[in-house]
Amino acid sequence: MAKNKESVMDEALKTAEEQVNIDDMPLESLRDYRKYNEAARKLNKKFRECRYPIKQCPVELHPKQKVVVHNNQQPNNPVKCFLSNELIHFDEMLYPGKEYELPECVIHHLGNLGNPVWKWKTLADGSKETFYDHKTPRFSIRTVFSE
C-alpha cells in the first residue's frame, strides 16, 4: 500500500510540474506576458540560444491612472516620455496642463526623473571637491481623481 501511495504522489507531482507549452500560452493580460517572459528566459538559458523573444505587453493592458503633467523648467514645452523595457514600450510627447491616462509604470518612471545638482565645496585645507547637493525635479505629475 505504501508503494501505491508513493506512485500516486509521483504522478501528481509530474502533472503539477508539467508546464503549458510556451507556444500555446495565452497573452491576454499583464500577468500572462510576465509568465511568458519568465518561461522564455528559462528556455533560452536551457538551449543557450534565443529561440523565444521577450515580448512587451501592449500599453492597453497596463493598469492606468489619470494625471496632468507640468514642466517645471520650461512651462510651455512638452515633456518627451520614453520608456522601453521588458514590460512596456512607451514613446509619447506629453503636453503641460493636458490630462492623460498613463500606465502606472510610466508614472513611476516619470516621478523618479530629475536632474542631480552637483556643487563645488571648499574644504578646510583650501582644496575643492564636488558633492551632491539636491535633485531638482524637471516636471511634476498631479493625479486626477474623479467619481
Phi, psi and omega per residue, in radians:
M1 nan -0.639 -3.131
A2 -1.119 -0.642 3.132
K3 -1.188 -0.647 3.140
N4 -1.113 -0.740 3.116
K5 -1.125 -0.683 3.133
E6 -1.150 -0.692 3.131
S7 -1.171 -0.644 3.084
V8 -1.128 -0.717 3.104
M9 -1.121 -0.738 3.131
D10 -1.089 -0.743 3.113
E11 -1.120 -0.715 3.129
A12 -1.129 -0.701 3.111
L13 -1.149 -0.692 3.127
K14 -1.104 -0.754 3.140
T15 -1.190 -0.591 3.112
A16 -1.230 -0.589 -3.118
E17 -1.360 -0.413 3.137
E18 -1.131 2.321 3.141
Q19 -1.866 2.809 3.059
V20 -1.193 2.454 3.099
N21 -1.006 2.394 -3.052
I22 -1.109 -0.498 3.125
D23 -1.281 -0.399 -3.120
D24 -1.710 0.059 -3.099
M25 -1.203 2.311 3.090
P26 -1.310 2.484 3.107
L27 -2.116 1.336 -3.067
E28 -2.057 -0.168 -3.137
S29 -2.536 2.994 3.122
L30 -1.078 -0.661 3.134
R31 -1.139 -0.693 3.101
D32 -1.075 -0.713 3.114
Y33 -1.139 -0.696 3.112
R34 -1.133 -0.731 3.103
K35 -1.124 -0.738 3.124
Y36 -1.070 -0.819 -3.116
N37 -1.110 -0.654 3.098
E38 -1.122 -0.781 3.114
A39 -1.160 -0.667 3.127
A40 -1.118 -0.718 3.113
R41 -1.096 -0.761 3.137
K42 -1.087 -0.796 -3.123
L43 -1.194 -0.684 3.098
N44 -1.091 -0.674 3.109
K45 -1.201 -0.684 -3.127
K46 -1.141 -0.777 -3.112
F47 -1.481 -0.174 -3.124
R48 1.021 0.597 3.014
E49 -2.736 2.807 -3.066
C50 -1.597 1.402 3.107
R51 -1.401 -0.639 -3.060
Y52 -2.001 2.003 -3.130
P53 -1.278 2.661 3.043
I54 -1.330 2.254 -3.097
K55 -1.841 2.344 3.092
Q56 -1.554 2.445 3.140
C57 -1.289 2.386 3.089
P58 -1.073 2.637 -3.096
V59 -1.048 -0.545 -3.080
E60 -1.134 -0.435 -3.088
L61 -1.551 -0.184 -3.132
H62 -1.359 2.564 3.033
P63 -1.160 2.451 -3.016
K64 -2.148 2.806 3.021
Q65 -2.391 2.612 3.059
K66 -1.511 2.265 -3.123
V67 -2.457 2.807 2.999
V68 -2.112 2.278 -3.097
V69 -1.799 2.386 3.071
H70 -2.219 2.294 3.113
N71 -1.540 2.048 -3.075
N72 -1.367 -0.620 -3.079
Q73 -1.365 -0.789 -3.139
Q74 -2.338 1.639 -2.962
P75 -1.041 -0.393 -3.095
N76 -1.652 -0.240 -3.084
N77 -1.504 2.503 3.102
P78 -1.277 2.782 3.125
V79 -1.775 2.138 3.089
K80 -1.439 2.101 -3.123
C81 -2.008 2.047 3.106
F82 -2.299 2.120 3.076
L83 -2.440 2.080 3.109
S84 -2.405 1.967 3.082
N85 -2.492 -2.872 -3.080
E86 -1.219 -0.264 -3.116
L87 -1.667 -0.643 -2.972
I88 -2.649 2.678 2.958
H89 -2.165 1.936 -3.086
F90 -2.269 2.118 -3.133
D91 -2.449 1.840 -3.048
E92 -2.677 2.679 3.021
M93 -1.679 2.250 -3.138
L94 -1.917 2.128 -3.094
Y95 -1.620 2.343 -3.089
P96 -1.046 2.421 3.090
G97 1.494 -0.180 -3.131
K98 -1.580 2.561 -3.128
E99 -1.567 2.280 -3.137
Y100 -2.213 2.648 2.998
E101 -1.884 1.753 -3.022
L102 -1.892 2.608 3.026
P103 -1.103 2.587 -3.077
E104 -1.100 -0.580 3.127
C105 -1.188 -0.544 3.085
V106 -1.247 -0.698 3.106
I107 -1.101 -0.731 3.099
H108 -1.096 -0.732 3.120
H109 -1.096 -0.785 3.135
L110 -1.157 -0.619 3.134
G111 -1.170 -0.479 -3.125
N112 -1.514 -0.174 -3.121
L113 -1.361 2.554 3.094
G114 3.103 2.832 3.131
N115 -1.675 2.091 3.032
P116 -1.243 2.394 -3.138
V117 -1.863 2.135 3.129
W118 -1.889 2.400 3.138
K119 -2.271 2.753 3.069
W120 -1.426 2.449 3.098
K121 -2.215 2.213 3.107
T122 -1.550 2.134 -3.133
L123 -1.467 2.996 -3.080
A124 -1.107 -0.541 -3.128
D125 -1.466 0.060 3.095
G126 1.655 -0.140 3.125
S127 -1.410 2.771 3.140
K128 -1.930 2.565 -3.140
E129 -2.486 2.518 3.067
T130 -1.540 2.537 3.100
F131 -2.522 2.759 -3.131
Y132 -1.373 2.094 -3.088
D133 -1.632 -1.056 3.128
H134 -2.851 3.047 3.122
K135 -2.088 1.977 -3.130
T136 -1.636 2.107 3.121
P137 -1.197 2.358 3.136
R138 -1.346 -0.489 3.127
F139 -2.627 2.829 3.141
S140 -2.109 2.708 -3.129
I141 -2.183 2.248 3.133
R142 -2.036 2.198 3.130
T143 -1.358 2.411 3.134
V144 -1.821 2.097 3.115
F145 -1.766 2.382 3.090
S146 -2.397 2.660 -3.123
E147 -1.900 nan nan
